[in-house]
Structure formats: C-alpha cells, structure tokens
Amino acid sequence: MPERALPRLRAHARAPEFLRAAWPALLLMLVAALLRYFVVEPESIAHACQPDPWSGLCGARSALVHAFLGQGIGWAALLVAVVAAILRRRAVASLALALAGAGLVLYSAEPSAAALVLSLLVLARR
C-alpha cells in the first residue's frame, strides 16, 4: 500500500489551538484549588466562622460552601456544555471546560465530569 494512501494524523498541529481553549480551565482550576485548600478546608477558618457564618469574609466562604453542597458548579458546567454542544461554539465549550475543572476541584465531580467530556468533544470537533 503506498504511503500516500494513508491519512496523516495532524494532532500535533492542533495542540496550540487546544491550549488556547484550555488555559482558562487551567487558571480556574488553580484558583479553585487555592480556594479549597486555603479557605474551605482549614479548620481554623471553619471554627472562626462558626458563630456567625454570614458576616464579613465568612459570608463569601459560606456562599462558596453552599455552591458546592448542591453541586451547583457542576450542574452549571453541564448546562453550559450542553449549550456548547447544541450551538457548536468553541468559546462556550471553553467556558464549560473551565467551569467543569473548577467543579472537579470543588467537590462536584459527577456533573463536572460529564461536562468535561462533552466540552472536550466540542473542542475536538473541527
């Protein structure tokens, strides 16, 4: 079989395009990880916010905790990923990928994983 008959794989040529779409997700995952490990999980902050959880900066922490208690971040990511799949828009898929990454870090794994796969499918589609 002649070599020209085989299709050429050009995945390496699309790598910069994928990185442009994925950098917001990486940045948001880093921010989510910092929030998780320095704001949500430390026991000292949890004990300091125990008496009045909705006052001052504890209000922002309480809002963040409530956002992932109902897996709101993951469901929002899945909704945006479905919209991206319907509209076939790469920018919307990039937003869904970023939300899915944050949801994976902030305790919303199930809907975020589905959103991650769906948004990657939209981004992979040419």
C-alpha positions in Angstrom: 0.0 0.0 0.0 1.5 3.3 -1.0 2.3 5.7 1.8 0.2 8.5 0.3 -3.0 6.4 0.7 -2.7 6.5 4.5 -4.3 9.5 6.2 -1.9 11.8 8.0 -2.6 12.5 11.7 -2.1 16.1 12.5 -2.9 16.2 16.2 0.3 18.0 16.9 -0.7 20.8 14.6 -3.9 21.4 16.7 -2.1 21.4 20.1 -1.7 25.3 20.2 -5.3 25.7 19.3 -6.4 23.3 22.1 -4.1 25.1 24.6 -5.7 28.4 23.7 -9.1 26.9 24.6 -7.9 25.2 27.7 -5.9 27.9 29.5 -9.0 29.4 31.2 -9.8 26.0 32.6 -6.3 25.6 34.0 -6.4 29.0 35.5 -9.8 28.5 37.1 -8.7 25.1 38.4 -5.8 26.7 40.1 -8.0 29.4 41.7 -10.5 26.7 42.8 -7.7 24.6 44.3 -6.4 27.7 46.2 -9.9 28.5 47.5 -10.4 24.8 48.5 -7.1 24.4 50.4 -6.8 27.9 51.9 -10.4 29.0 52.5 -12.7 26.0 52.7 -10.7 23.2 54.3 -8.7 24.8 57.1 -10.3 24.0 60.5 -9.2 27.3 62.0 -11.2 29.3 59.4 -14.2 27.0 59.9 -14.1 27.5 63.7 -13.7 31.2 63.3 -16.8 31.4 61.0 -18.9 29.0 63.2 -20.6 31.6 65.4 -21.7 33.9 62.6 -21.2 32.3 59.1 -22.7 35.1 57.1 -20.7 38.1 58.5 -17.8 39.7 56.7 -15.5 37.4 54.8 -17.2 34.4 56.3 -20.2 35.2 54.1 -18.1 34.7 51.0 -16.8 31.4 52.4 -20.3 30.3 53.3 -21.6 31.2 49.8 -18.8 29.1 48.3 -19.6 26.1 50.5 -23.3 26.4 49.6 -22.4 26.5 45.9 -20.8 23.1 46.0 -23.1 21.5 48.6 -25.8 21.1 45.9 -23.2 20.6 43.2 -24.2 23.9 41.6 -20.9 24.5 39.9 -21.0 21.1 38.2 -24.6 21.4 37.1 -23.9 24.9 35.7 -20.9 23.4 33.8 -23.1 20.7 32.4 -25.7 23.2 31.3 -23.1 25.3 29.6 -21.5 22.2 27.9 -24.9 21.1 26.6 -25.4 24.6 25.1 -22.0 24.5 23.6 -22.8 21.1 22.0 -26.1 22.4 20.6 -24.6 25.6 19.3 -21.2 24.1 18.4 -19.4 27.1 19.7 -15.8 26.7 20.9 -15.9 29.7 23.1 -18.9 28.4 25.0 -17.2 25.0 25.2 -14.1 26.6 26.7 -16.2 28.3 29.4 -17.8 24.9 30.1 -14.4 23.3 30.4 -13.3 26.0 32.8 -16.4 25.5 35.0 -16.0 21.7 34.8 -12.5 22.0 36.0 -13.5 24.2 38.9 -16.3 21.8 39.7 -14.0 18.8 39.8 -11.7 20.6 42.3 -14.7 21.9 44.4 -16.4 18.6 45.2 -18.8 18.5 42.3 -17.3 15.5 40.4 -20.3 13.7 38.8 -21.9 16.5 36.7 -18.5 18.2 36.2 -17.0 15.0 34.7 -19.9 14.8 32.2 -19.4 18.5 31.3 -15.7 18.0 30.9 -16.2 15.2 28.4 -18.9 17.0 26.5 -16.9 20.2 26.3 -13.8 18.3 25.1 -15.8 16.7 22.4 -17.0 20.1 21.2 -13.4 21.4 21.3 -12.1 18.4 19.5 -14.6 18.7 16.7 -13.3 20.6 13.7 
